[in-house]
């Protein structure tokens, strides 16, 4: 029973590691504040050092870029729909992407996120854009949450492995193995969601629907059997 209690305690400890880190930070902050109060007199006796110019100060950490998923849906009118669909597929390949889905008049392509704007420009040259919808979804918090949960689950599985090697009681072994199976399932789910999000971040999705434009029919002309009949004005009479 002590082992099972230890297992549960370890699981809770890992899941709440974030909270423990925050509490530790508060304690360290209080200690530093106390030390700062005690050192006031010492600093008063010594002259202050000249301030360091801002330009000479080293960068502690660079700002992490936001994680954004780009998607777009376009409706383009063109005279040759078949050719436009083929050209769109080739465009995706030229930009380093691929065709995800294609029908007679609709195609879905994936292109590198860095080539998203270029793909929009090239698609606009294939006809007349009559509708366009673009979205940029910030998934930074969701990505970081999945990453933290995945790392915590892997750490918990490692703890279970170590506990299993030290346990000899059959009941405790079975209990630990059940928990390990549950954690493995959770790891697979989290890893799958994280992989899908990475794919969405790496490749933008563009759905293009082509609409066939009506071609202007040529004017109806009556061809007379003999060219000289036109001089008699019969071609004019045939138009009525």
Secondary structure, DSSP 4 states (H G I P E B T S, - for coil): -HHHHHHHHHHHHHHTHHHHHHHHHHHHHHHHHHHHHHTHHHHHHSPPPPPPPGGGSPPS-PPPPP-EEEEEEEEEEES-HHHHHHHHHHHHHHTT-EEEEE-SSEEEEEEEGGGHHHHHHHHHTTSEEEEEEEEEEE-HHHHHHHHHHHHHHHHHHHHHHHHHHH---HHHHHHHHHHHHHHHHHHHHHHHHHHHHHHHHHEEEEEEEEEEPPPPPPPP-PPPSSGGGGGGTHHHHHT-
